[in-house]
Amino acid sequence: MRQVIALLMLYAAIVLQAHGADNGTLELGRTLTEQFYSGQTDILWQRFNTPMRDAMTSKENLAGFQRQVINQLGAESEVLSESVSPVNPYQVYLRSATFERGRGPVIVQWTVTDDQKVAGFFIRPASTAPSPYLDYQTQASLQLPFEGEWMALWGGREIASNYHARAIDQRFAYDFVKTRNGSSFHGEGTSNTDYYCFGQPILAPAAGSVVAVENDVADNRPGIMNPLRPMGNHIILDHGNQEYSFLAHFKQDSVEVNQGEQVAAGDVLGLCGNSGNSSEPHLHYHLQNTPEPFAGEGLPAQFNDYLANGELVERGEPVKGQRIQPE
């Protein structure tokens, strides 16, 4: 069961872009949540799409998961907030609530398709991971790892602005995309080439040595994720002083560096892609204190000399929704 729950959480770890709420999805999210609370798992199972059924394995596991959640949390006490966000080609319903036996707010999230099938689901405490590095100052001289204007899709130190903040290793992580007129893609958004950042050069954020490289993971179709190889094509850089940059979701076969090589700040590492546990093309970046994926502690990554919404920032941490670019 623990593996099933973990996989469900991976399935829901997707990039979200906040826009106006869709009333149909809002009502559907409420309905799905009430069905889960009341144990109507047979009905929910009929709504799950094939990848979700594969992740849960059986409707008996879904029923067992529901019982476990209710036994631990009890009944819902109060709905604190609700929102709907588009993640092409999906809609995501997000709910924050308190429970009888819960120690704090809990997040419920449903990802649904246009035909109202469930493509993702999780329920978990809405808390940030503890960190002894809240006052840490980055020692490497970091620059933004791309050219031109991008947007911080996720960034910040709280769950509301950065879903990564719940993970110890990714406590201060970022997801970056390129947007035009408020959208990360043109056309239907069903092909990776519809996305403005797909194939764009990704640069070394600082000088360092290449610790690890992966380059053979196929790019996903938008909306389809690969939780079995969550980082996808990626590069890990050692900047010294126990600071390691993690850059993930490169385009397949685009990585231009090899393990053991030295790179300079601004060197091209590869091209932005959509590999791994990614629902659309984007760059994932975080800094941590070890080179082992999922095994270290996240460090604040402060970038130097960039523009945020047109204002110069000499040193700072981009936050969700900011349009950022090197000076």
C-alpha positions, 0 to 999 in steps of 0.5 A: 500500500505504501508503494501505491500511495507514493506512486499516486503522489508522484502522479500528482507532482505536476506543474500547475499554472493558476488562472481563473477557476472552471466551474464545471471542474470545481463541481466535479472536484467537490463530487469526487472528494465527497465520493472518496470521503464516503467510500464510493470507491467503485464509482471512483474506479470507473472514473480512473483512466488507465494509467491511474488504474495501473498505478492503483493496481486494483479497486480493492487497493483504492478502497483500502487507501480510502479506509486508511485516510479516513481512519487517520484523519476522521471527517473533514471539519472545514474547507479552507480554500478551493481552486481550479487550474489548467494543466493542458490537457487537464484541469486540476482541482485543489482543496485545502481543508482541516479534519477531525483528527488532523494536525493541520491543513490537508491538501486534496488534489484531483487531475481530470481530463476533458471527458471527466476521467481522473488522471491524478489524485493525492491527499496529504498534509499541507506542510513544508519540509523542515530545513536547517538551511532557511538562512543559508546563503548560496556560495556558488555564484549562480546565474539563471540557467537559460537565456531570454525571459522565462517564468517561474511556474513554481518557486518560493518557500511555501506550499502555496507557491511551490509544491516542491517545498514538502520534499526535504531534498527539493525544499527550495526547488524551481520549475521554469517555463517560457510563456507568451500571453499567459500560456506556455504553449501555442496551438492545441498543446498536444505536442511537445513542439507546441511548448515555447521552452521545448528545445531551448538551451539550458545553461550551467548555472555556475562553474563545476564538474559533472557528477552524473548524466542521464540522456536516454529517457524518451520525452513524454507526450504532454499530459503523460508522465513517467514516474518510474524515471522521475528525473528523466534526462538530467545533469548533476553538477558539483560546485564545491562547498557541498553544493550540487545543482540538479537540472532535470527533464532534458530532451532525449539525446540532447545532453552535451556534457559527460560525467567528469567534465568541467563546465563554466557558468553559461556553458550549454548543457543540453535542451529543455525537454519533457522526460521523466515525471513531467506533464509538459516541457519545463526545466526543474532546478534545485540545489542540495547538499549531496549528489544523491537524488532524493537523498540530500537536503535542499539548499536555497538557490539565490541567483545573481543579476536578473530581472524579475517582472522588469525589475533588477534583482542583484541577488534573490530567489524567484517566486511563482509567477515572476517573469525572469531573465538574465540582466 
